[in-house]
Amino acid sequence: MRTAVGSGHVGWSVARKRSPAAVLECAAGCGLWLTLFCAPLGAGGIIHWPSRETFAPHLYWFDAAMVVTLAAWGGSLWLGGASSIAVGRRWAVGGLAGLCTLALAGVPSSVQPAVALGMAARLWLTLLFYLFLVNYRSSVHLARSAFLCSLCAQALVALSQVARQSSLGLGAMGEPRLNPAARGIAVTVFGGHRWLRAYGLTAHPNLLGGLAVVTGLFLAATVTMRRRWLSVGCVGIVLVCAQSRGAGLAAGAGAICLALIAGWRPPSVRGDAARILGPAAALCIGALAFFARFNLGNRLEVQSIRAHLEEVGQALGLILHHPLLGVGANCYPLALGRVVSLAKYAPYGAPVVHNIFLLAGAELGLVGALILIVLFLGPIVCLHRLQVSQAEVGAAIGLLACAILGLTDFSEWASPGFRVVWISLLAIWAGDPLKLRFERHAHER
């Protein structure tokens, strides 16, 4: 795709300086693109809940890309003699550091210290990745390119899965084995028939829909008009194929916010913002087009809602018993398995609450849940300022979509790939004003 070629051109233009620091900076940019391309795919979307007896660390393709990125960036800073790095908006980096600290502090008291330590290590790694994104000048351009390529790939796979009503044989790329007649496979019932919901290259349709909506909203606010319509079309395909209630709500809310922001921008920049209105309206209509899944007369939907309400009660119980440091990062199912009968939930194991704020509160304590709320909703609140860039708007809308998705799902906190996506958006939002000021200063000189 042209967008991928353009990203390669950015890296090559940096490497042509032929200094070791420039070459490492180019490697960091390539690693960034690979990280953000792989994170929304199956390589970063699979969630491994460890059993009580055994624990083994799980690594993904985007883990390797992220490590290479950070190593190359560190080398370029050392060779370039950098004396300081930017942190973006201080409350954003402070919130991320707070989550990392809580996760690490809860390791000794967690129900499984090895699991909690592994999650804490991942959070600290993403904090370093956040700092890299804030300081890397081409991060917005590379993020747009990587997210668009990933979104197009997921839409194509999702459409093919629904058309075939089975998997496509892409197991090596993260695709699960799909059969609508098999137990445990997500389906929707129409006319007495079980229809497969698309998984894409992720572990569940809700995860597929959520990732598509978050990245699609960011793209709708930041890319050119032609690519904007392409991203909206891909999101529409995924919404119809995945049939995710949470993704539909998030897409509708995000599209409304995009339209409102485009309307209130000052006349000097309203022309560019107004071009968002068409894709935003299409996205909103597409989100509302398949709300047949909200049929409360459907037996499967009633069972799902009752199960979610039961999960909320279980999560509140864990929070009341562990309000300060929680049960340990990524230890929710292990802790719940000690207080409920697992035989009731066989063969799937202890259920995980479908709410990221309750899940974070149970794992990290009440402070952790409050920090997560601030990180997701703070950027959209700060958009009342008139002088904001398109990247800030797109990142803030994407984080708002994450918060809405998190009300009915746990992937935004539990999925390693989804964490990389929303932390990247937070870094883009926190660091974009700094880059604009740098470019303005360089132009004046």
Secondary structure, DSSP 8 states (H G I E B T S, - for coil): -HHHHHHHHHHHHHHTT--HHHHHHHHHHHHHHHHHHHTTSHHHH------SS-------HHHHHHHHHHHHHHHHHHHHT-------SHHHHHHHHHHHHHHHHTTTTSSSHHHHHHHHHHHHHHHHHHHHHHH-TTHHHHHHHHHHHHHHHHHHHHHHHHHHTS--S-GGGT-----TTSTT--EEEETTEEEE---TTSSSHHHHHHHHHHHHHHHHHHS-HHHHHHHHHHHHHHHHHH--HHHHHHHHHHHHHHHHHHHHS-HHHHHHHHTTHHHHHHHHHHHHTTGGGG-TT-HHHHHHHHHHHHHHHHHHHHHHHSTTT-S-TT-HHHHHTTTS-GGGGTTT-S---S-HHHHHHHHH-HHHHHHHHHHHHHHHHGGGSS---HHHHHHHHHHHHHHHHTTS-SHHHH-HHHHHHHHHHHHHHHHHHHHHHHHHHHHH-
